[in-house]
């Protein structure tokens, strides 16, 4: 997993813009989470479900206000990988994913983590953390 300004999947490849940061803000800016999964051969042709959660430093869900009330910042999706032609049997298969996000209003001077699950399980390296900068103080007029 990698934090970036934006990401895209095309032709089975992951294209990353402004990747590798771990400090952001304090003002909200668009961002993305780039993910490269390796699917084991025996897991090919089976449906899989993924989930991505934004958590605070204590591991709790980060909530945003919506017209329906406070909701956790989370995304979900499904994928299935066919056995690729010409790949030796038993080889894991790459699955690139890009989750682009609009600007999120986060608390300054705080620590957050994106946690990624596949079929309800955390995978090694399936978490990436970042910090928000302190809020800039506005000078007071005398």
C-alpha positions in Angstrom: 0.0 0.0 0.0 1.1 3.5 -0.8 -0.3 6.9 -0.1 -0.3 9.2 -3.1 -1.9 12.3 -4.6 -3.7 10.2 -7.2 -3.5 6.7 -8.7 -4.9 4.9 -11.7 -5.0 1.3 -13.0 -4.6 0.8 -16.7 -3.5 -2.3 -18.6 -2.9 -4.2 -15.4 -0.4 -1.6 -14.1 -0.6 0.9 -11.3 0.1 4.5 -12.2 0.9 6.7 -9.2 1.2 10.5 -9.0 2.9 12.1 -6.0 3.4 8.8 -4.2 5.1 7.9 -0.9 4.0 10.7 1.5 3.2 10.3 5.2 2.4 13.9 6.2 -0.4 16.0 4.9 -2.6 19.0 5.6 -3.6 20.8 7.6 -6.0 21.8 4.8 -8.0 19.1 3.1 -6.6 17.9 -0.2 -7.4 15.0 -2.6 -5.5 11.9 -2.0 -5.4 8.2 -3.0 -4.4 4.8 -1.7 -2.6 2.6 -4.2 -2.7 -1.1 -3.5 -0.9 -4.0 -5.2 -2.2 -7.4 -4.2 -0.7 -10.8 -5.0 -3.5 -13.4 -5.4 -2.3 -17.0 -4.9 -3.0 -19.4 -7.7 -5.5 -21.4 -5.7 -7.5 -18.2 -5.0 -7.9 -17.4 -8.8 -11.4 -17.5 -10.3 -13.0 -17.1 -6.8 -14.9 -13.9 -5.8 -13.1 -11.8 -3.2 -14.3 -8.8 -1.2 -12.1 -5.9 -0.1 -12.6 -3.2 2.5 -10.6 0.0 3.2 -11.1 1.8 6.6 -9.7 5.1 7.8 -8.8 4.8 11.5 -7.6 7.2 14.2 -4.5 6.7 16.3 -6.5 4.5 18.7 -7.7 2.2 15.9 -11.2 3.7 16.0 -13.2 4.6 12.9 -12.8 8.2 11.6 -16.3 9.7 11.1 -17.6 12.3 8.8 -20.9 14.2 8.8 -23.3 13.3 6.0 -27.0 14.1 5.4 -27.7 10.7 7.1 -25.6 11.6 10.1 -22.1 10.7 11.1 -20.6 7.8 9.0 -17.2 6.1 9.0 -14.8 6.7 6.2 -14.7 3.4 4.4 -14.9 1.9 1.0 -15.7 -1.6 -0.2 -15.6 -3.6 -3.4 -15.3 -7.0 -5.0 -12.9 -8.5 -7.5 -12.2 -11.8 -9.2 -9.0 -12.8 -11.0 -9.0 -15.2 -14.0 -6.1 -17.6 -14.6 -3.9 -15.6 -16.9 -2.8 -17.2 -20.2 0.9 -18.0 -20.4 1.6 -17.7 -16.7 3.2 -20.8 -15.1 0.8 -22.7 -12.9 1.3 -21.9 -9.2 2.4 -18.3 -9.9 0.8 -15.6 -7.9 -1.1 -13.0 -9.9 -0.8 -9.2 -9.5 -4.0 -7.2 -8.8 -3.4 -3.4 -8.8 -6.0 -1.2 -7.2 -6.4 2.6 -6.9 -8.8 4.2 -4.4 -9.0 8.0 -5.1 -10.5 10.2 -2.4 -11.8 13.7 -2.4 -10.5 16.2 0.2 -11.1 14.9 3.8 -11.4 17.3 6.7 -9.2 15.7 9.3 -8.1 16.9 12.7 -4.7 18.7 12.6 -1.7 17.3 14.5 -3.2 13.8 14.4 -2.2 10.3 13.3 -4.3 8.2 11.0 -4.1 4.8 9.3 -5.8 3.2 6.3 -6.4 -0.5 6.9 -7.1 -2.8 4.0 -8.9 -6.2 4.4 -9.5 -8.9 1.8 -12.3 -11.4 2.6 -12.4 -10.0 6.2 -8.7 -10.6 6.9 -5.8 -8.2 7.3 -2.8 -9.0 5.0 0.8 -8.4 5.8 1.6 -4.8 4.8 -2.1 -3.9 4.5 -2.0 -0.8 6.5 -0.4 2.6 5.8 -0.3 5.5 8.3 0.1 9.3 8.0 0.1 12.4 10.1 -1.7 15.7 9.7 0.3 18.9 10.2 -0.5 21.4 12.9 -3.1 24.0 12.1 -1.6 27.3 11.0 -2.2 30.0 13.4 -3.8 33.2 12.0 -2.1 36.4 13.2 -4.4 38.5 15.3 -4.9 42.1 14.4 -3.7 44.7 16.9 
